[in-house]
Amino acid sequence: MNVPLLDLKAQYAAIKTEVDAAIAEVLQTQHFILGPKVEQCEKAVAAYSQCAYGIGVSSGSDALLACLMAENIGPGDEVITTPYTFFATAGAIARLGAVPVFVDIDRATYNLDASRIASKVTSRTRAIMPVHLYGQMADMDAVMGVAAEHGLVVIEDAAQAIGAEYKGRRAGSIGHYGCFSFFPSKNLGAAGDGGMIVTNDSARADKLRCLRGHGSKPKYFHKMIGGNFRLDAIQAAVVSAKLPYLDGWTATRQRNAQRYGQLFGKANLPVALPTIATDRHIFNQYVIRVAGRDELQSYLKNKGVGTEVYYPVPMHLQECFSYLEHRQGAFPESEGAANETLALPVYPEVTDAQAEYVVECIREFIARRANPSSADRKVPAVAGVQ
Ligand SMILES: *Cc1c(COP(=O)(O)O)cnc(C)c1O
C-alpha cells in the first residue's frame, strides 16, 4: 500500500472547479499584484483569525521579516525564539543583524518553554517570536506575561497554525502580529508562495502595507526602506477559494489524529504520541517520538509510507549560526526532539485502511527490533552446530 506524507492532488481533485475558476478570473482581469483579490483575501483571513487587519505578503518568511522591520529591529537587538523550528524564524532575525536568542522547548508540546523566557531577557531584548509548531499554539499567556513585563513585542510565527486556538483565541490574534504561510504544504496552501500578517493594530497594519511595497507612500516617495513583499492575486484567489474548506479539513485532520491515537493505543507500542495542550490543535503535522527513528523512517519508506523529520538539526547547531557559538547539548529538549521525532501522514484524505497500514508497519518494525526473526538475525554459520 502507498501512503504519501501529503497528497495535494486528492485535495485539488475535490475543489478543482472553484480553484480553476478563481485563477481564470485573475487571468481575465490581468490584475496580478495586490488589488481587489488580495484585499478580499486579507479581509477573509483576518476575520477567520479574529483580527482586524490582514496584510498579504509574498511568503511566511517575508511576513516574519516585515514584522521585525516594522519594529525597526536590527543590529544590537535581541529576539527570543525557539531553536526547534523551520529556519525562517531564526533566519528573519539574523538577516536584519539582530541576534536570535534561543529558549529550549517543552518536551510534550515541542513549543517554546515559556517558563524559560524571562531568564533570557536583557536590556537589548526587543521581541519574542513564539512558533506554534505542528499546528498547536505555544503557551501564549506566559509569553504575553513576560512581554508585558519587559515591554517586548510579540510576533507569532503561526505559519503552521492557521485556525489553531488557545483559550478560545485564534493563532495570530494574541501577539502584536501573527504570521501565516500559504506554502502549498501548509493547511491552507496557495498555488505557490504566499503569506499573510494579521494584527489588531491599525498603525502597525499601515506600516506593513508601506513596507511590503518598498516603503513607498505614495508611489515613488519612499518613507522607509522596505522590500518587495507583495502577495499576488492568483495566490490570493486560490487561498480565498480554499478558505471555506479549511474547517472541514481541520476536522478531518483531527479525526485522523484521534484514529492514530486509538490504533497506537490498541497496539500498545512504545511510541510517544502528540500531546494536545490547547483548545484546537490543527495538526499541520502528526509527530510521534520513537527510539530508532532513522531506521523506522527507512523501514516505512520501503513499505510505501511517506514520513518526514521536522527538523533534523535545531537552529543553534546550524552551520550558518556557528557564529553564535552554541555547543551540542545547549538545548537538550530541542536536540532530543530533532533526534527522535517523525511526522506521519495526517492529511485529510488519509483513509482508515491507510492509517491502519501505517500503524501496522510501525508495529512490525518495533516487533522486529525487539525480537529479530532468525531470518533477520546475523548468525555465524557454525552457531548452534553440535
Ligand atoms: C513554513 C514555515 C515558515 C515559512 O513560510 P514560507 O511561506 O515557506 O516562507 C516559517 N515558519 C514556520 C514555522 C514554517 O513552518
The ligand as a MOL file (V3000), in Angstrom:
LIG
                    3D

  0  0  0     0  0            999 V3000
M  V30 BEGIN CTAB
M  V30 COUNTS 15 15 0 0 0
M  V30 BEGIN ATOM
M  V30 1 C 6.6070 27.2450 6.5510 0
M  V30 2 C 7.1190 27.9920 7.7160 0
M  V30 3 C 7.6570 29.2800 7.5970 0
M  V30 4 C 7.9400 29.9510 6.2860 0
M  V30 5 O 6.8940 30.0570 5.4220 0
M  V30 6 P 7.2010 30.2090 3.8410 0
M  V30 7 O 5.8730 30.6190 3.3080 0
M  V30 8 O 7.6530 28.8890 3.3490 0
M  V30 9 O 8.2160 31.2670 3.6860 0
M  V30 10 C 8.0470 29.9420 8.7540 0
M  V30 11 N 7.9440 29.3650 9.9450 0
M  V30 12 C 7.4660 28.1150 10.1000 0
M  V30 13 C 7.3590 27.5430 11.4700 0
M  V30 14 C 7.0500 27.3910 8.9920 0
M  V30 15 O 6.6020 26.1400 9.1480 0
M  V30 END ATOM
M  V30 BEGIN BOND
M  V30 1 1 1 2
M  V30 2 1 2 3
M  V30 3 2 2 14
M  V30 4 1 3 4
M  V30 5 2 3 10
M  V30 6 1 4 5
M  V30 7 1 5 6
M  V30 8 2 6 7
M  V30 9 1 6 8
M  V30 10 1 6 9
M  V30 11 1 10 11
M  V30 12 2 11 12
M  V30 13 1 12 13
M  V30 14 1 12 14
M  V30 15 1 14 15
M  V30 END BOND
M  V30 END CTAB
M  END
